[in-house]
């Protein structure tokens, strides 16, 4: 397809043609209306002038008869730029005036008429002319006087027709110029838009070829194409982040699950080689089951993160986050007491949230589990005081805050952004059991519900806060 053909097929050029046609029709209607009204106004002025003159001349005839009328008409006919006058007898013989060569029958019909004429002072036309050189058009009124005399008074219409044609010609040229400039402007705008679309098309081809780092060009004008490009670029960034996350997950699975799978195989192989009694085989099977449970839990966490990041809510309904906090507190309180840690829940006020109760519960449970795991028991605490973990649910305007505060080692500020990534385990947590997916799941759940997970310093320890959008009203938990 040629470049000009591409321009003609674009929506922008087609819209330009539609707008240009509508504008040209509107302009033609407006100019036509103006021309016709100008012509009508001039005609009304002529009729008013002629009526006034006939009234005056009729009065002259009434006062002085035909002689006085002839004298007055003859005097007026000699003035420069005068109206058209003609006084005749009942049989059409001219007595006074400045008009001649009227078409037959004009004087026989009293009233208004548009007729051709020739002035007395103009040369005679050639014999049998196709278009007489001095023939004019006039608007005249024929008035019959007492005694059979006829009086014709009129005005030349050349000025009216000349003004009408000037307006019509100006309208034609104006419409022609508008069409030419409109088409030129449409071609310019279309080619400019087409260049931007072609640039976006080339970029999308590069992206489809596998280069996810490409971005659609943004001209900076803030128009609809820029807004579209910005939204598509945001979508591409999200896709690139998801693909990068998928690659990281694949790499992390290959790296972090290789060790437990190898350990699982070695234990099984060792049991087959060295175990000789039923208790030894049972111990080997129990260790294998325990290791398998850890792997299953890891895969379940990965699946839950994938669900959250793909936007799959599952069962969406309104629930009270305070009830979840109390339930999590009851579930983990025995484990905390066993480790010598006080677990407190401060959630007496209703906290409505719209979303998936199971996912939010799992996210909060992960935070509490991490806090218990990394909080030192009383016999290892630095000051010998009973360590505490506090689970709070607060209403903060249009947000519901679910926080877990502990007195453990905390996370350095420089490492907090990394801590929410999959399989990331900081140096201080290498000796602790776990897969490095707890904070990652909590962060994914928070984003799924339109919120966020933030990690703060608890002085000492870590304060993990899940901020979720507030839902509708929920009855108080009491």
N, C-alpha and C positions, 0 to 999 in steps of 0.2 A: 504494500500500500504506500502511495506517495505521501510526502509530508503534508501537502495541501489536502489530500483526501482524508488524512487523520484529523486535520483541523475541522473539516466540514462534518465529520462524524461525531465530534465531541458534543457532550451535553451542553457545555458552556456556549458553543457557537449556536446551537439550536435554540437555546434560551434567548441568546442575543437577537436572533432573527424574530422570535416571537415578540419580544419586547419592542424591537424596532418597528415591526409591522403595526402593533397596537399604537405606538406613539405616532407613527406616520398617519394612520387613520384618524387619530384624535386631532392631530395638527391640521389635516385636510378639512375635517369637519369644522374646526374652530375658524380657520381662515375663510371657508365657504360661508359660514354663518356671519362672519364679520363683513364679507363682501356684499352679501345679500342685504344685510341690515343697513350698510352704507348706501346702497342703491335705493332702498326703500325710504331712507331719511331724506335723500336728495329729492326723490319724487314727491314726498309730502311737502317739502319746502317750496317746490315749484308750484304745486296745486294751490297752496295757500297764497303765494304771490299772485298767481293768475286770477284766483277768485277775487282777491282784493282789487286788482286792476279792472276786472269786468264790472265789479260793483261801482267803482268810481266812474268808468266810462258810461255805464248805464245812467248814472245820475246826470252826467254831462248831456247825454241825449235827451233826457227828460226835461232838462232846463233849457236847452238851446236847439234841440232838433238835430237833424242829420248834418246841417252845415257846421254847427259847433262841434259835433262829434268828429267830423272829418278833419277840422282844423286841429283839434287836440291830438287825434291819432297821428296826423302827419307830423306834428311837432315832436311827439314822443318817438316816432319811428326814426327820426333823424339823429337822436342821441346815440353816442358811442356805447356799445354794450347793451343796447336796449332790448326789450322783449320783442316778440314777434306780433305784429298787428296786421289786420286786414279787415276792411269794411267793404261790403259788396251790396249790390242791389239784390232784389229777389230772384233775378235771373242769373246772378253770378258775376255781374260786371263790377270790377274793382273800382272803388272810389278813393281809397287812401290805404296806406300801409307799406310795409317793407318786405312782403312775402309774395312769391309767385311760384308757378309750376307745382301747384298742389295736385295730388292724385284726384281723379274724378270721383265725385260723390262725397268728399270730405265735408263740404259746406252744407250738404243736404241732411246731415244727421247731427242735430244739436247734442251737445254733451262732450265728454272727454274722449280724446283719441290720440294715438301715437301715429304720426304721419311723416312722410318725407316732404321736403320743401327746398326752395332755392330763393336766396335774397335777390331783390331787384338790382342791386349794384354789382352782382356777379355776372360773369360772361355767360353767354348762351352755350349750352352743352353741344357737343357734336351730334350729328344726326345718327339716330339709332345706336346710342352708346350702350355698352354692356353694363357699365358702372359709371354714371355721371360723375364728373370730377368735383362739382360743387354741390352735390346733393347732400343734404343734412337730415338729421332725424330730430323731431321736436315732439314735445308733449303739449297739446293745445286743447282749448275749449271753444266750441262753437256755440254762440249765443244768438238767438233770434230776437231782433228788436221789433217794436211795433211798426207797422207799415211794410213788413216783409224784408227789411234790411237785416243783414247778417253781420255779426261781429266775431272775429277770431282773434283770440289772444293766447299766446303760448311762449314756451321757453325752449331754447336749444338743449338737446340732450347729449351733445358731444362731450361736455365736461363730465356728465354722469357716467357715460360709457367709458371714457378715458380713465377715470378714477377706478371704475370697476375692473377694467382690464389690468390696470397697474397692480391692484390688490391680487387679482388672480395670478398674474405673472410672477409677482413676488412670492405668492404661496407655492407655485410650482417650483420655483428656484429654491425656496426654503426647504421644501420637502425633498428635493433632489439632493441638496447639500446635506440634509440630515441623514438621508439614506447612505450617501457616500461616506460621511464621517462615522455614522453608526457601524457600517460594515467594516471600515478600517479599524475603528476602536474594538469591535467584536473580534476581528482577526488578531489584533494585538493582545487583547486580554486572553483570548483562547490559546494563542501560542505560548503566552507566559504561564498560564495554568497547565498547559500540556507539558511544558518543560519540567514543571514541578512534579506532575504525575509521572512522567517518564523517569525522573530521578528516583522517585519512590518505587517505581516498578523495577528499576535496576537493582535497588537495594534489596527489595523482596526476593529477587532472583538469587542474590548472593546469600541471603538468609536461608532460602530453600536449599541452596547448595551445601549448607552446613555451617556457614559463618554466622553464628548467633551473636557475635560481637558487633555486627553492623547495626546502625540505627538510621531511621528515616530522617532525611534532612528537614530542618525547621528554619523557615525564612525569617522568623522573628516578627512577622506582621501581626500575629495574634488572630488571624482569620480562621475560618472553619477548617481549612486544610492544615494549618499549623496545629489547631486543637486536635484534629484527627491524628496527625503525626505524633504529637506528644502522648496521646492515649495509647497509640500502637507501640510507641517506644517504651512506655511503662509496662505494657503487656509483654513486650519482648524481654525487658529486664526481668520480669517475673518468670517468664519461661526459661531464660538463661539461668536464673537462680535455681529454679527447680531441676533443670538438667544438671547443673553443677552439683546440687544436693544429691541427685540420683547417682552421679558418678562418685561423689564422696561416700555415699552409703554403700555402693558396690565395693569401693576400695576398703572401707572400714569393715564391712562384713568379711571380705576376704582376709583382712589383716587380723581383726580382733576376734573373729570366730574360729580362726585357724588353730589358735592355742587351745581353747577348750575341746575342740574336736580331736586334736592330736592327743590331748591328755585323756580324753574318753577312750580313744583307741588303745593307747598305751596301757591304761588300767585294765581294759578288757583282755588285752594280749598277755599282760602280766598275770592276771588271774588264771587264764588258761594254762600258763606255763608253770606257775609256782603253787597255785592253790591245790590242796589235796583233800580237804575236808569240807563238809557242808557249811560250817560257820565261815570258813574263808571265802567260799563261793558266795555266800549270802552277803558278806561284807563288801565284796567286789561288786555285786549287783546293786546294793544300796548306794554305793558311791557312784556307780554308773547312772542310776535313776536320778540321783541328786544333780549330777552334772547335766543330764538330759533336761531336767526341770529348769535349770538355769538357762540352757539354750532355748527352750520353748518360751520362757519368759522374755528373753531378749527378742525373739522373733515376734511375739505378741506385741511388745512395745513398739517395734518397728512398724508393724501393721497398723497399730493405733495412730502412730505419728503420720503414716502415709494417709490414713483416713482423714485426719485433721487437716493436713496440708492440702488435700485435694478438695476440701470443702464439703465433705460428707458428714452432715450433722447426725443422721440417723433419726432417733426419736426426739423431736424438737417440741418442747413445751415449757410452760412457766413453772419455775420451782424456787424454793427458798434456799439461798446459799448458806444461811445461818444453820438450817437443819443439817446440811451436808457437813459443815464444820463440826457440829456436835456429834454427828455419827462418826466422823473420822477420829474425833477425840476419844470416844468410847472404844473404838477399834484398836487404837494404838496406845491407849493408856496402860494396859498391862505390860506391853513391851517396854515402854518408857520406865515404868516402875521397876521392872526386872533389871534394867540397866542403871537404876539409881537416878533417874531424871524425872523432874516434875513437869507434867504436860498439862497446860491450862488452855481452856477454850473461852474466849470472850466474844460471844455472839448472841446477845439477848434481844437484839433488834432485828426485825424482819428485813431481809435483803433480797428482793425479787430479781430474778435473772431469767431471761429467755434463752434456751439453748438445750444442749444435751446434758442431762444430769449425770450420766455415767462418765462422760469424758471429763467434766469439771471435777467430779469426785476423784477420779483417777489422778488428775493433775494435782489436786490438793494433797492427796495421799502420798504422791511422790515427794512433794516438798516436806511433808511431815516425816516421811521415812528417811530422807536425806538428813534432816535436822537431827533425828535420833541417832543416825549412823555416825555423824561427825561430831556430836557433842560428847565431850569426855565425861565419864561417870564421876560420882562424888569422890571416890578414892584417888582420882587422877586430876581433879580440879585444882587450879593453882591456889585458890584461897580456901579450899576445903568446904566451900558453901555448896548447897544443893543446886545443881544446874537446872535451869528452867527452859522450857520451850513453850512459847505462847502463840496460839492460833487465834487471830482476830478477824472479825468480819465487820466492816465499817461502811456506812452510807456516806459517800462523798459527792453530793450533788447528783449528777447524772451518771455516776460511776459507783460500782460496788467493789470494794477493796478486800481481797482475801490475802492475809499476810501470815507468814510463819517466821517467827523470830527465835533464834537459838544463840547459844554462847560458845559455839564451836570456834574453829580456826578462821572461819570466814573465807572470802575469796578476794584476792587483790583486785583493785579497780581495773588494772590493765588486763586482767584475765576474764572479766565478767562477760564480755561479748563472746569469747570463745567457749565459755562454760555451758552455753545453751546449745552448742552444736552437738550433732550425734557422735557418740563414742569418744567424746573428749573427756579425758580424766586428767586433772591437774596433778602436780607432783605430790601434794599432801594427801591425795586420795588414792594413790596407787596401791597402798597397803590395805585398803578397804574393799570389801566385796561390792560388786556392781558392774554394770555394763556401760555407764556413761550416757544413759538415755533418759534419765528422770527429768532433768531440767529441759532437755530438748522436747519431751512430750508436753510438759507444762507450758512451754512457750508456744508450741504449735496449737494447743487447745485454746490458749488465750487469743491468738491471732484469728483462729477459726470463729470465735465469738465476737470479733470486732474489738478485742482488748489487747493487752500486752503484759509481758512478764518483765519485772524489773528486779534487779539484785542490788541491795543497799547494805551499807555498813551498820551493824547493830551495836557496836562499841561495848563489848566485843561480840564477835560472831557475825552471822549473816541474817539479813532480813529479806525474805523473798516475798514479793507482792504481785498478785494477779489482779489486774484491774479489768473489770468487765462492765459493759453498758448496763445501766439499770433497766429492769423490766417493769411490768405493771405492778399494781398493788398486791401484796401478799399479807395474809393475816399474821399477826405477831406470834412468835414462837413462845411467848410467855416467860 
